[in-house]
Amino acid sequence: MPDFLLLTHRHEDVRPADQDHQWDAYLARLRAAGSLQGGSAIGDGICVRKDGEAPAITDHLTGFIRVGADDLDGACALLAGHPVFEAGGTVEIRALPRTGTRREETMREDLHFEKRSFGEISFHDCAMGGGRFDDVDLSQARFTNVNLRGARFVDVDLSGVAIDDANIDGLTILGHDIQALIRAEIARR
């Protein structure tokens, strides 16, 4: 499911009545629907640039909410009950591109990674089946809707890996078939 940002704009003439109660109710509704991914008010800050003069900050943005929705229309539907929107204010909706989309084009069955640390990385909607990972740190990786069929992991740190909706048929780690262990971990979540 794609993620979207709901960016709340500042309006001096828009002040929702009973704002705290409205925000609590709105966020509880998003949470109950499984749409809420996070959010925060946005405070003061600066713009920086390595070379040249940086522009002024975008000071009309007061907060953001990250939501999951099927599409832009679904994200728009989530505005019902948004305190600023309901009071006549502006909420900008922006899609968040999937981080794995760029990598999807490069993932092939003959893929081979060796002596590499990926850090916090997400693999979304890609095929890595038949690939080989030797002495690789994937401890903070997240695999979502990934085909790992026949992939081989040798001396790989998978201690904190998150796997959601992945095809793991024939997956081997250190030469051992551990499909049952991984399926048990997925089921536990």
C-alpha positions, 0 to 999 in steps of 0.5 A, spaced: 500 500 500 502 506 498 504 512 503 502 519 502 504 525 506 498 530 509 501 536 509 498 541 514 498 549 511 498 555 516 492 559 515 492 565 520 484 565 519 483 558 520 482 556 528 479 549 529 474 549 535 476 544 540 482 543 536 485 538 541 479 533 542 478 534 534 485 531 533 485 526 538 478 523 535 481 524 528 488 520 529 484 515 533 480 514 527 486 513 522 489 508 527 483 504 528 483 504 520 490 502 520 492 508 515 496 512 520 503 511 519 506 517 523 506 524 524 508 530 527 507 538 528 513 542 524 517 547 528 522 552 526 528 551 522 533 553 517 534 551 510 542 550 508 545 549 502 553 547 501 554 552 495 550 559 495 545 562 498 539 557 501 532 559 500 527 561 506 524 555 510 517 553 508 514 557 514 507 555 512 507 548 513 505 546 520 505 539 521 504 532 517 501 526 517 503 519 514 498 515 512 497 508 507 492 508 502 490 505 496 491 511 491 491 518 491 483 518 492 484 514 498 488 519 501 483 524 499 478 520 503 482 520 509 481 528 510 474 527 513 475 529 520 482 532 519 481 539 524 484 544 519 481 541 513 474 541 516 475 548 518 476 550 511 484 550 511 489 547 506 492 540 506 497 538 501 497 531 499 503 528 497 505 521 494 511 518 497 515 513 492 517 507 494 524 506 496 525 499 492 522 502 486 529 504 483 532 497 485 527 493 482 530 494 475 536 492 478 534 486 482 536 479 477 536 472 478 544 473 477 545 478 483 551 477 487 552 482 493 559 480 497 562 484 503 557 489 504 553 493 509 546 495 507 544 499 513 537 501 514 534 499 507 527 497 504 526 492 498 519 493 495 516 489 490 522 486 487 525 479 485 531 477 488 530 470 486 536 466 485 541 471 488 546 470 492 549 474 498 555 473 501 558 476 508 552 481 507 549 485 513 542 486 512 540 486 520 536 492 519 533 491 512 525 490 510 523 486 505 516 487 503 512 483 497 519 480 495 520 474 491 526 471 494 525 464 491 532 460 491 536 466 494 542 464 497 545 467 504 552 465 506 554 469 512 549 474 512 547 478 518 539 477 518 538 479 526 533 484 525 530 483 518 523 484 517 520 480 512 512 481 510 509 478 504 515 474 501 516 468 497 521 464 500 520 457 497 527 454 496 531 460 500 537 457 503 541 461 509 548 458 510 546 452 505 541 450 510 533 450 508 530 455 513 523 456 510 520 453 516 523 458 521 522 464 517 515 462 516 514 461 523 517 468 524 512 471 519 506 468 522 508 470 529 508 478 527 
